[in-house]
Amino acid sequence: MSGSINNYTNQMHAAANRAYGEQIHPQAESYQQMMDRMPQLIGDPGIQLVNSLEDRDKAIVDNINADQHAVSHIKYLNSDRDLSIEKQSKALDKYLDSQDEEASLRKYLVFGVQWVSLVTENLLSHPFIVLRRQCQVYNASKRYHLHPFQLMPSIMHLHRRQGVTTLWKGLGSCLLVRGMTLAIDDVISKFTSWPKDVDSRTTLKRFGQHLLLKSISIGLVVPFYAASLVETVQSDIASEKPGLLDVFREGSLRLFYWSSPQKGRMLPAWALIGPSVTMGITKYLFGLVIRGVSSRIMRRRLTMKQEQRGAKHRDDTLEHQNAEIYANLISMLTTEMLFFPFETILHRLQLQGTRTIIDNLDNGYAVVPILTNYQGAIDCYRTTILTEGVAGLYKGFGAVVLQFAAHVAVIKLTKWVVCKITECISNRPPARIVQYYNLDRASAVLVGGNNSNNSTTISPSISSTELDVHSVGQNSLD
């Protein structure tokens, strides 16, 4: 009987050793057949020992099955996480590519916004400048046109009688005078090394040289500006159309006749240059201060807004460019409002004695001559206050309101078009969706912490699973 039990034990150990490399089910079947024959070999006293060996063998089989299930589960987890990592890396590469495309696109859009702003400032605002100057120089007008609604009937009448081009007269001469100003600044800067532009890092000495450069430039351009003013306000139906270069001829004549003008009531050049330079430099300095303060405030608000949204990684060139455009617009509007009375006085002095006939904006149909006899800037101011009142210094202010309303509308339209182009080309969601779902912060997290998060979250789970597998294996061998 003991020999039979020893043979049976050897067979059990051999079956257990082969179970790790081969299939379990055929060995289990042979083992079951042997167990059925055991009562015949050993009799009733060996039934208890056989039952204990049967329980041990079942435990071994269960542990082997658990090991195989754990190994297959680990393979599935590894394949699934490898696939998720690959998808995340592809998404990250696609996001970075889209960011590069968006950065290159924004450069072109910034250039487009700058170009539109420049065109609006120099071309689209010219009709309102024509209306404003015609109102300023007409000292005998009954309507002051202080708000835009008073100008609307006159604009409609001018359009019906003279056509659309009547509001674009003198555009060529205005552009030539502005180009001449830039050219004089450049020539003076090259010969004297004085700075044409200043910033916050400019020293006090360099800033004084810059102001001196601006003073000389304004003084040299004043006669040509007066000639351009005549072409801007004169009526098309009552005057000959000037040539393209007539502004240079008329300006040169006024500059050369320094002390004695060529016409009766025309003021000499020295009487115009002093007030023009004084007002020009004061207006320029005030504009610099307003633009600097407005730009700092808007940039600060933009930075705080980006910090709240967590979007500091984005290319904000376009937003800062919009801030600069609005700061420049605020500076222009403020200076035009404050210096509008002084501009009215200078325009009347520059037009005096030129025998100019302008359109009567009281009704928009008739034409009237400009006949004044001012002795200087102070005399012009006193006469205007006495005959027209304080409101006489603000004649045509409604045209300024129309000008800046149109300027803001063009900027808003351009910004909307730019945003739509950016969304269409860069596949970026609208600004409201980005702000509502805080996608900029999510993008920053994706760029900054994607790789590190993957390495720290996946590796511990795999290592812990491996430890469980090793523990299962050890338990099964015990």
ABEGO torsion letter per residue (X at the ends): XAAAAAAAAAAAAAAAAAAAABBAAAAAAAAAAAAAAAAAAAEAAAAAAAAAAAAAAAAAAAAAAAAAAAAAAAAAAAAAAAAAAAAAAAAAAAAAAAAAAAAAAAAAAAAAAAAAAAAAAAAAAAAAAAAAAAAAABAABABAGABAAAAAAAAAAAAAAAEAAAAABGAAAAAAAAAAAAAAAAAAAAAAGBBABBBAABBAAAAAAAAAAAAAAAAAAAAAAAAAAAAAABBAAABBBBBAAAAAAAAAAAAABAABBABAABBBAAAAAAAAAAAAAAAAAAAAAAAAAAAAAAAAAAAAAAAAAGAAABBAAAAAAAAAAAAAAAAAAAAAAAAAAAAAAAAAAAABGAGBBBBBAAAGABBBBBBBBBAEAAAAAAAAAAAAEAAAAABGAAAAAAAAAAAAAAAAAAAAAAAAAAAAAAGBBBAAAAAAAGAAAAAAAAAAAAAAAAAAAAAAAAAAAAAAAAAAAAAAAX
